[in-house]
Amino acid sequence: MKKVHIVCKRKKDDAIKIAEDIIHLYSNEVDIFLDEESARQLNYPKTLELEHVGEEAELIIVLGGDGTLLAVARQLKGKEVPILGVNLGGLGFLTEISVEELPSMLKSILSGNYKTSRRMMLDVGVIRDGNMIFNLPVLNDAVITKDALARIIDIEVYVNNVYLTTYKADGLIFSTPTGSTGYSLSAGGPILYPSLKNVIITPICPHMLTNRPLILSEDVVMKAVLKSQNERVVLTIDGQIGFPLEYKDEVIAKKSSYSVNLIKSFSRGYFEILREKLKWGER
């Protein structure tokens, strides 16, 4: 490898320290670029704007949590650059590499010895009055939710333009398998193995208890139409970007042509991570 990009979680001192250690150890072997804010703190000259992450790089190291990795994934836009996600204390289903295993893994990865897990993404857009006014790739989920003080909202859902149902609920989640351990899981959705090619529709607190989460194939186009008037409703992308919705807005979600390659841990498999993060088997 010749060029590496490092992105640190904002205002995370231990992430900055690890980035500094990586630069000290490997800057003579590879060309290392660091995100702008972290580079300023270290007075490091080779800076990286987030919107250019992955350009001409052969590895991206994310130091922080899942939120930082999600932001990086949206910026890649199809660039086939593997991501090494290092967890620095949060729940971390995506940043599955521990600080303890980072040194040995990094040495092997820089020599070309690693395996990746390819994760599908969704393209999520909003159509208003026949025009696409918002569109972003999504790695985890797209969530339609009401304001805290709003009443239950009505969301009319179609799959491949075939009417599914009208959910009366606090909201609705379109999720990838990667995002199945996020908000969808909290709302009662299933856990999907992350390399699967499926999508999940999960209602949030539905009025009808018979409204259950639904798993669909990767080739479907999902459409949610907001049928409630005079309610404050927001579309949230990966828990990070919000877009206000209006009456009759259509939220379209389908498999993206983009995908993300996450480097697998050498020492832990997916099921071990599930047991650890969800504390299965504990009393």
Phi and psi in degrees as a GROMACS rama.xvg file:
@    title "Ramachandran Plot"
@    xaxis  label "Phi"
@    yaxis  label "Psi"
@TYPE xy
-113.302  -28.3402  LYS-2
-137.147  133.639  LYS-3
-128.918  137.255  VAL-4
-107.483  137.762  HIS-5
-121.095  129.851  ILE-6
-123.217  124.392  VAL-7
-103.557  149.948  CYS-8
-62.8387  136.534  LYS-9
-62.929  138.309  ARG-10
56.8797  35.2572  LYS-11
-114.258  101.348  LYS-12
-62.9782  -39.5362  ASP-13
-68.0675  -29.5073  ASP-14
-65.6111  -42.2464  ALA-15
-61.8171  -41.1903  ILE-16
-64.9939  -42.3547  LYS-17
-65.5441  -41.4695  ILE-18
-59.5926  -42.1492  ALA-19
-61.5695  -41.5499  GLU-20
-63.9587  -41.7997  ASP-21
-63.2137  -43.7565  ILE-22
-61.4855  -43.4943  ILE-23
-62.3967  -39.3627  HIS-24
-81.0258  -33.7829  LEU-25
-121.754  -0.114795  TYR-26
-65.6209  -19.6099  SER-27
-81.3576  -15.8018  ASN-28
-99.8357  -37.5417  GLU-29
-134.445  158.521  VAL-30
-86.0853  113.91  ASP-31
-108.899  128.936  ILE-32
-117.111  140.257  PHE-33
-120.992  144.654  LEU-34
-55.5161  151.644  ASP-35
-55.7307  -48.4396  GLU-36
-63.8967  -43.4321  GLU-37
-66.8406  -38.9165  SER-38
-62.5671  -37.5303  ALA-39
-63.5237  -40.6086  ARG-40
-66.2492  -32.0409  GLN-41
-95.2706  -2.21136  LEU-42
55.2737  44.0858  ASN-43
-98.8797  130.714  TYR-44
-77.2953  -24.0301  PRO-45
-92.4665  95.7216  LYS-46
-102.059  160.45  THR-47
-136.691  122.814  LEU-48
-82.1702  137.091  GLU-49
-58.1563  -35.7148  LEU-50
-67.3614  -12.9151  GLU-51
-108.852  13.4811  HIS-52
-61.9863  138.047  VAL-53
89.7383  -14.7482  GLY-54
-68.0566  118.962  GLU-55
64.2636  8.72871  GLU-56
-92.8822  156.819  ALA-57
-111.416  -7.11431  GLU-58
-156.695  138.997  LEU-59
-117.83  126.506  ILE-60
-106.425  122.331  ILE-61
-107.329  120.623  VAL-62
-111.227  109.045  LEU-63
156.37  -109.946  GLY-64
-143.225  -174.086  GLY-65
-63.0176  -34.3353  ASP-66
-60.9712  -41.9908  GLY-67
-64.755  -41.1057  THR-68
-66.1903  -39.0989  LEU-69
-61.9185  -40.7735  LEU-70
-63.7879  -40.6743  ALA-71
-65.2303  -43.6502  VAL-72
-59.5943  -39.9485  ALA-73
-66.5191  -27.7078  ARG-74
-82.3756  -17.729  GLN-75
-66.7312  -40.9461  LEU-76
51.0382  51.8411  LYS-77
93.3538  -5.31978  GLY-78
-67.5159  127.73  LYS-79
-84.9421  63.0202  GLU-80
-111.505  122.73  VAL-81
-66.9102  145.349  PRO-82
-112.204  128.484  ILE-83
-102.57  107.175  LEU-84
-96.3405  118.685  GLY-85
-107.766  121.145  VAL-86
-83.4578  129.319  ASN-87
-117.003  42.2522  LEU-88
120.311  -14.4205  GLY-89
-86.9621  -167.184  GLY-90
-65.1929  -51.3441  LEU-91
62.7421  66.1891  GLY-92
-78.9653  -30.9342  PHE-93
-88.4187  -45.0635  LEU-94
-84.6403  78.1529  THR-95
-89.4124  -8.00706  GLU-96
-83.5085  130.108  ILE-97
-83.8019  159.439  SER-98
-61.6597  -35.1293  VAL-99
-66.0899  -35.813  GLU-100
-91.2052  -4.07228  GLU-101
-59.3188  -48.3859  LEU-102
-56.8546  -46.9565  PRO-103
-68.8984  -38.3693  SER-104
-66.1031  -43.9484  MET-105
-62.8938  -38.8976  LEU-106
-62.0553  -42.8933  LYS-107
-69.9615  -41.6701  SER-108
-62.6297  -42.8458  ILE-109
-67.009  -19.3692  LEU-110
-93.0931  2.50546  SER-111
93.5655  9.82073  GLY-112
-102.699  96.0777  ASN-113
-164.66  164.068  TYR-114
-126.289  149.132  LYS-115
-121.458  159.199  THR-116
-113.934  117.645  SER-117
-83.0999  126.671  ARG-118
-114.871  129.49  ARG-119
-73.0976  155.487  MET-120
-123.669  166.28  MET-121
-112.118  145.331  LEU-122
-95.076  122.721  ASP-123
-121.414  126.564  VAL-124
-134.933  164.16  GLY-125
-121.836  126.789  VAL-126
-108.326  125.953  ILE-127
-128.883  123.468  ARG-128
53.9975  38.5447  ASP-129
84.0651  -1.03978  GLY-130
-116.034  136.89  ASN-131
-75.479  113.589  MET-132
-110.335  -4.19423  ILE-133
-156.944  136.434  PHE-134
-159.011  128.808  ASN-135
-148.351  149.875  LEU-136
-78.0344  148.973  PRO-137
-132.718  130.707  VAL-138
-94.4722  -38.3595  LEU-139
-97.3998  -69.7687  ASN-140
-161.97  162.109  ASP-141
-121.323  126.858  ALA-142
-123.023  127.444  VAL-143
-102.18  118.809  ILE-144
-136.915  152.466  THR-145
-86.1653  160.772  LYS-146
-62.6271  155.678  ASP-147
-56.4924  -31.896  ALA-148
-100.022  1.74704  LEU-149
-78.7108  161.092  ALA-150
-81.5899  176.135  ARG-151
-55.3413  139.405  ILE-152
-107.705  156.148  ILE-153
-102.738  126.41  ASP-154
-127.803  114.818  ILE-155
-88.4584  124.436  GLU-156
-118.469  137.006  VAL-157
-125.857  146.572  TYR-158
-122.357  118.369  VAL-159
52.1957  42.1158  ASN-160
66.0839  12.1768  ASN-161
-102.633  127.811  VAL-162
-61.2993  128.437  TYR-163
-96.5241  -65.3306  LEU-164
-171.629  171.666  THR-165
-111.035  111.758  THR-166
-80.188  130.627  TYR-167
-105.248  104.803  LYS-168
-158.062  176.931  ALA-169
-75.8409  -16.4207  ASP-170
168.511  -169.96  GLY-171
-149.433  143.794  LEU-172
-122.041  128.624  ILE-173
-102.016  120.104  PHE-174
-129.137  147.564  SER-175
-86.6955  169.33  THR-176
-58.3961  -37.0734  PRO-177
-60.6489  -40.3282  THR-178
-81.3499  -0.478207  GLY-179
-66.3219  -20.1428  SER-180
-93.7232  10.0629  THR-181
-101.423  -128.73  GLY-182
-60.2314  -37.7193  TYR-183
-57.3353  -42.2339  SER-184
-62.8252  -42.5274  LEU-185
-63.2032  -29.0322  SER-186
-90.1747  9.29168  ALA-187
96.4322  11.2453  GLY-188
-78.1431  164.582  GLY-189
-81.4681  159.101  PRO-190
-91.5291  125.766  ILE-191
-108.808  139.792  LEU-192
-58.4851  131.402  TYR-193
-64.4089  -21.5796  PRO-194
-87.7871  -1.33246  SER-195
-66.5605  159.5  LEU-196
-115.092  73.5127  LYS-197
-136.601  167.217  ASN-198
-127.89  156.236  VAL-199
-125.474  134.739  ILE-200
-108.195  118.599  ILE-201
-125.201  116.69  THR-202
-75.4054  147.206  PRO-203
-101.457  116.218  ILE-204
47.489  60.4242  CYS-205
-68.2887  146.814  PRO-206
-65.5917  -37.7611  HIS-207
-92.3332  118.051  MET-208
-66.8855  -14.9965  LEU-209
-80.2283  -8.74241  THR-210
-74.9209  107.224  ASN-211
-112.914  161.549  ARG-212
-59.3179  149.791  PRO-213
-130.377  128.236  LEU-214
-100.192  129.532  ILE-215
-125.26  165.277  LEU-216
-74.5995  164.887  SER-217
-69.5878  -19.1655  GLU-218
-92.0478  7.41387  ASP-219
-84.9  156.761  VAL-220
-112.722  120.661  VAL-221
-101.531  140.028  MET-222
-134.247  130.037  LYS-223
-119.698  124.978  ALA-224
-111.095  124.053  VAL-225
-75.8774  118.86  LEU-226
-108.24  3.66906  LYS-227
-96.0624  136.315  SER-228
-102.471  155.914  GLN-229
57.3852  33.0946  ASN-230
-124.543  145.036  GLU-231
-87.5321  113.466  ARG-232
-129.623  141.322  VAL-233
-130.182  139.734  VAL-234
-95.558  125.664  LEU-235
-117.227  128.945  THR-236
-101.358  118.703  ILE-237
52.7305  27.9494  ASP-238
69.0057  12.5572  GLY-239
-126.499  -33.619  GLN-240
-118.206  124.849  ILE-241
-107.737  145.492  GLY-242
-139.76  121.095  PHE-243
-70.5692  135.71  PRO-244
-103.216  152.599  LEU-245
-121.168  164.57  GLU-246
-51.8754  130.232  TYR-247
75.2723  4.56208  LYS-248
-61.2191  143.508  ASP-249
-110.407  123.863  GLU-250
-100.384  118.996  VAL-251
-107.03  131.451  ILE-252
-134.192  129.604  ALA-253
-151.13  164.853  LYS-254
-59.8627  134.071  LYS-255
-85.459  155.871  SER-256
-75.1771  -13.7295  SER-257
-86.5639  152.28  TYR-258
-144.848  171.019  SER-259
-128.644  138.195  VAL-260
-108.293  112.03  ASN-261
-101.637  130.71  LEU-262
-72.2589  131.601  ILE-263
-80.343  149.479  LYS-264
-66.0326  141.079  SER-265
-74.3126  -28.1825  PHE-266
-105.81  -17.2386  SER-267
-132.127  138.848  ARG-268
-93.5992  174.116  GLY-269
-60.9207  -40.4141  TYR-270
-69.5718  -33.579  PHE-271
-65.1288  -39.4425  GLU-272
-64.2629  -41.2664  ILE-273
-59.2407  -47.3218  LEU-274
-60.2395  -41.7345  ARG-275
-69.8861  -49.229  GLU-276
-71.2559  -37.1697  LYS-277
-94.5733  -0.274224  LEU-278
57.4493  40.3504  LYS-279
-67.2714  141.743  TRP-280
85.9988  -6.99099  GLY-281
-87.0334  158.213  GLU-282
